[in-house]
Structures are given as C-alpha cells and as structure tokens.
Amino acid sequence: MAKDGKNRLSTQHLQMEDIHNEASSKAKQSGFSMDTAGLIANGLLGKINPLGLVPVVSIPVSDQANSTTRSAISDSIIVDVEQTSLEEINRHTEDALQSLAPIFNKEHVQEKMAYVNALSEEGFKLIGDVSLSQVKR
C-alpha cells in the first residue's frame, strides 16, 4: 500500500455507482415409486392402483440473499476531477464492501428436502389409508 498522498487519480469525469448483488437457489425433486407388497397382500389395492405406482412429490426448497457493494475511494488517494464535485465522492471504504452471504449449502438443502419428503410421504400414506377405509365400507 502506498503512503498517503502518493496515489493520485486524475480524470475529467467521475461517476460512482453502487453494485446490487443477488443470489438465489432452488432445489426440487419428483418421480414415482412402486409398491408391490400391498398389491399382493390386498387384492383391493390391486383394483385401485394396479401398477402400485406412488408419486414422489416434494415441496421446493429455496433460499435467497442480496447485498450492496458501495463505491468508495480511499482518503489516501488524491482525486483530481474536472466535472465532479469532490464532496460527491464516498470516502468510507471500511463500509463499502458488503459481501454476499453464501446461500447454497448442499447438506442443508439435502436435510430440508429429506424433512419435506418425509412429511409428504406420511401425508400420502394418510390419504391412502383414509381412502382405503372409505372403499372398504
């Protein structure tokens, strides 16, 4: 790093703009599973669902983050600008960098999806059990 007063920026026009940072992630899975044990044990299930296919549905898991990186020029840099007021220059470099927090964590997403899938599976079992008891009446 150069000593104070040793760095100089000279330009006719200086435009300073902040940068808006965004990130998002989304994970989702779907498919089918096949259950043949219930078909063999209970002839009624074979009539309702002859292939024994059960949907595997999950609720999407998502996350997002954003931040703003502020434009700034250090106090140690001498700025000579013809068409811009020096009062418009942000000199607060310590607050300028607002890094974007990492949002994608493979293990965290897998844990969330496993939890949501377990809830979904139990919900489908409950719906199937209630339907089966209604058919048997």
C-alpha positions in Angstrom: 0.0 0.0 0.0 1.4 3.4 -0.9 1.8 6.1 1.6 -0.8 8.9 2.0 -0.5 11.4 -0.8 1.4 9.1 -3.2 -1.7 7.8 -5.1 -3.3 10.2 -7.5 -6.4 9.8 -9.7 -6.9 12.4 -12.4 -9.9 12.4 -14.7 -12.4 14.7 -16.4 -15.5 13.0 -15.2 -16.0 10.5 -12.3 -19.2 8.6 -11.9 -19.6 6.4 -8.8 -22.4 3.8 -8.5 -23.2 1.1 -6.1 -23.5 -2.5 -7.2 -26.5 -4.5 -6.1 -25.7 -8.2 -5.6 -28.3 -11.0 -5.7 -28.2 -14.8 -5.4 -30.9 -17.4 -5.3 -31.1 -21.2 -5.2 -34.0 -23.7 -5.6 -34.0 -27.5 -5.3 -36.8 -29.8 -6.2 -37.3 -33.4 -7.0 -40.2 -35.5 -8.3 -40.8 -39.0 -9.6 -42.6 -42.3 -8.8 -42.0 -45.3 -6.6 -43.5 -48.7 -7.0 -45.0 -50.7 -4.1 -45.8 -54.3 -5.0 -46.1 -55.7 -1.4 -49.5 -54.0 -0.9 -50.8 -55.3 -4.2 -50.1 -58.9 -3.3 -51.3 -58.7 0.3 -54.6 -56.9 -0.5 -56.5 -57.6 -3.8 -58.5 -54.4 -3.3 -55.3 -52.3 -3.7 -54.7 -54.0 -7.0 -58.1 -52.8 -8.3 -57.5 -49.2 -7.1 -53.9 -48.9 -8.2 -53.0 -51.9 -10.5 -49.4 -50.8 -11.1 -48.7 -49.9 -7.5 -47.2 -46.5 -8.5 -47.0 -43.8 -5.9 -46.0 -40.3 -6.7 -42.9 -38.9 -5.1 -43.7 -35.2 -4.7 -41.6 -32.7 -2.8 -42.0 -29.1 -1.9 -39.2 -27.0 -3.5 -36.5 -25.8 -1.1 -35.2 -22.3 -1.9 -33.1 -19.5 -0.5 -32.0 -16.1 -1.5 -29.7 -13.3 -0.4 -28.7 -9.8 -1.5 -26.3 -7.1 -0.6 -25.0 -3.8 -1.9 -21.3 -3.0 -2.6 -20.8 0.7 -2.2 -18.4 2.6 -4.4 -15.8 4.4 -2.5 -12.3 5.9 -2.9 -9.9 5.8 0.0 -8.9 9.0 1.7 -5.2 8.2 0.9 -5.9 8.7 -2.8 -5.8 12.2 -4.2 -8.6 12.8 -6.6 -8.5 15.5 -9.3 -11.8 15.6 -11.2 -12.7 18.4 -13.5 -16.5 17.9 -13.8 -17.5 16.3 -10.5 -17.6 17.8 -7.1 -15.2 16.2 -4.6 -18.0 16.3 -2.0 -19.9 13.6 -4.0 -17.1 11.1 -3.5 -17.7 8.4 -0.9 -14.6 8.1 1.3 -15.9 5.5 3.7 -14.1 2.4 2.3 -14.5 0.4 5.6 -18.2 0.2 5.0 -18.1 -0.2 1.2 -17.7 -4.0 0.8 -20.9 -5.8 1.8 -20.2 -9.3 0.6 -23.0 -11.6 -0.4 -23.5 -14.4 2.1 -23.2 -17.9 0.7 -26.7 -19.3 0.5 -26.2 -22.8 -1.1 -25.2 -25.4 1.4 -25.6 -28.9 -0.1 -26.0 -30.6 3.3 -28.6 -28.1 4.5 -30.6 -28.4 1.3 -30.5 -32.2 1.5 -31.6 -32.1 5.1 -34.5 -29.8 4.2 -35.6 -31.9 1.3 -35.4 -35.1 3.4 -37.6 -33.5 6.0 -40.1 -32.2 3.5 -40.1 -35.6 1.6 -40.8 -37.4 4.9 -43.8 -35.2 5.6 -45.0 -35.6 2.1 -44.7 -39.4 2.3 -46.6 -39.5 5.6 -49.3 -37.3 4.1 -49.7 -39.6 1.1 -49.9 -42.7 3.4 -52.6 -41.0 5.5 -54.6 -40.1 2.3 -54.2 -43.7 1.1 -55.3 -45.2 4.5 -58.4 -42.9 4.7 -59.3 -43.7 1.1 -58.8 -47.4 1.6 -61.0 -47.4 4.8 -63.7 -45.5 2.8 -63.6 -48.1 0.0 -63.9 -51.0 2.5 -67.1 -49.6 4.0 
